[in-house]
């Protein structure tokens, strides 16, 4: 028996030593400037629901700081970024549930949104002043892409007069005779903001069309409407014509699938959306519409439960998008499901959440070939210490929502590792590694993505998902003049929020802290 236990102990020691030797051995990452993948168009976030109260009522110094954290590309004297430099900001165009008050049926007053269109057909551009405050701040900071999105048509256009469905029939809540009116409403909003020098690069007329948004009156959770692919084609076709008539250049972003699997499969009336909406011979094809780019937008919710799912869903999506010649945008994600727990029932720390967020971004970019990545949501009320799954800034508002405090979470800096340094127009580079791990195994190890802005500019984002210090050796090919680098590290350490290093020579392995996200900026 003693011999048996000695044998088991030796095996255990051998496994531990092997694991330690792997951790001690630098990981060689080969990056070739000529081995390019997709072009990055933007990395951003939404400012939904809670922006109205903050932008309208909170003290100006708090709002200014929140805007700086999201939009600034400046650095402090020690080189630390003042903000995460978002290159896209999503603006929610409301449906008028705020004017309805309690009769809207939406329980949380903060999720009721004003509408620019009055019931008599006139417009009031002083609505949504809080939302507009942050929209103007995004513009002033130079955010490259302003994106409008709509959860429900104006309530005066809906079948039940509400901003959400009360019947589970998976049909749009828009009245059949109000499709033209809805398209014209959207166009008028775009035209108005063009006149305010707040040009929307994209407008999204439907959102998460697979969800029925059906609740009993008084139990609504938010504005929303389902849409079938036929209905999406109808409204987008009319909107395309309306934008053309007004000579507007805003592009239409669609279909904002509530789950990535609906982009390539499924059986609902709003499934297989790449094939039905974007294929030239698709049943409801957009191929002849001038304002619809070949961009398919989807949300990464509920496709993150397990590393195998995380990988296979995005691989299937990338293969389908490639087959039909479309570009994938990830336009909403937060940790709505339980996948972020990584198999444990324990509470997740701020850094656990930040690492998981980075892992999803990494997979959307490197496996799904996403050209854009946008987070839901910039801020929400919540716990600032544990399970910070939904937001970048945790809010602690007063009851009337006229003031409050905000706490910066590690999620802000996790997203910032990408948004601050991976800029519009940069190309992602395919990478190779020398450890032989499978794509699924990599999701629990060291994950790497690389981006270039030219032959002498390289950015790598490296996620060390393990509990051990690790190191990498970049093997650079077809770059010119790259001899130095600087790192920006986000870890559980209190001050490690994109913490910059001194500039270093590219002559030795680059060290990674345990459970950390490190951006390496070469030259």
C-alpha positions, 0 to 999 in steps of 0.5 A: 500500500505504501508503494502504491501511494508513493507511486501516486505521489510521484505521478502527481509531482511529475504533473506539477513539474511539467505544468511548472516547466510549461509556465516557466518556458516562454511562449513564442508567438510568431507575427507576420506583417503580411499575414493579415485578417480583418480590418478593425472598424471600431471598438465601442460601447452603449450608453443606454437607459441610465445616461438620461438621468446622469447627463441631465441631472448629475453634477457636471464634474461627475459627468465630465469625469465619466465622459473622460473615462470613456472617450479620452485618448489623452495620457497623464504625466506618468503615461497612464491613459486618462480614458479608454478612447472608445471609437464607437458610441451607441445612442438609444433613440427612444420610443416614447415610453417615458412620456407615458409614465406608469401607463407605459407598463415598464416597471423601472422608470429609468428604462422608459425613454422619451421620443423626439416625435410628438403624437401630433406629428411635430418634433421636439429635439429637446427630448433625451437631453441626458442622452444627447449630453453624452452624444455631444461629449463623444463627438467632442472627444473625437469618437469616430463612429456614432451609431443610433439604435432603436428598440421600439418604433414610436408608441403611436405607431405600435399595434398595442400602443406600448413600447413592448409586446403583450402577445407572443406571436413573434411578429413586429409590434409596428402597425402594418400601415406605419412602416413608411411612417417609421422609416420617415421618423428615422430619417428625420432623426438622422437629418436633424443630427446631421444639422447639429454636426452629430452625424450618425455613421450607422442607424439600426432600426431593429434590435434583437428581433428573435426575442418576443419582448412579450409581458403582461401590462405593467410587467414590461422590462424595457422597450423592445419588439420582435421582427421576422426576416420578412418584416426586417426586409420591409422596414430596411427597404423603406428606410433605404429609400427614405435615406436616399430621398433625403440624400443622407449618407448614414448606413443601415446596420442590421439585424442585431441578432440577439444570439450569434447562432441566429446569424447562421442557423435556427428555425424561427422566422428571424433565423439564418439571417446571413443566408436570408438577408445578405446572400444575393439569392436570399429570400429577403436579400438586401443586396441591391440596397445602397445604404446597407453595407455587407455588415451583419451585426449580432450580439454575443450574449449566451454563447459563452458558456464553456470554452468549446461553445465560445470557440465553435459558435464563432468559428461557424459564424466566421465560416458562414460570413466568409462564404457569403462575403459579409463582415461580422460586427459584435454589437452588444455583449455583457455577461448576461448568462452564467458562462462568465463563472467558468464552471464555478458557483462562487462569486466572481471578483472584478478581475475575474469578470474583466478577464472573462470579458477580455476572453470573449473580445479575444474570441470574437476578434480572432475566431469570429473575425469581428471587425467591430466590437461593442459592449452593453452597457457603459454603466448600470446600478450594481455591486462594484466588488463582485460579479461586475458582469454588466457594466464598465462603471458601477452606479450608486444613484439616489432614489430619484436618480438626480445624483449619485456615485460611480465606481470604476470597475476592472471591466473598463480597463479590460475593454480599454486594452483593446479600444485605447490601442486598436484603432479604426483602420488597423488590421488584425494579424493571424498569429502562430504559437509554439506550444501546440495547444488546441483552440479550446485549450488556449482559452484557459492559457495565454490568449494573444491577438495582434494588430498592425497599423503599418510595417513599423507599428504593432499592437499585441493584446495578451491575456494570461488566464493562468495563476502563474507568471508567464512570458512570451517572445514575439517572433516578428516577420516582415516588420521594419525598424521595430526595436522597442516596446512599452506594456500597459497592464491590467491586473487585480493589483489596485493600481494596475489599470492600463499601467504603463511600463518604461520603454524597453528594448525588444531583446528578451522575453516579455513578462506577464503577471498572473491573471492579467491583460497586457497590451504591448505597443511596439515602437 
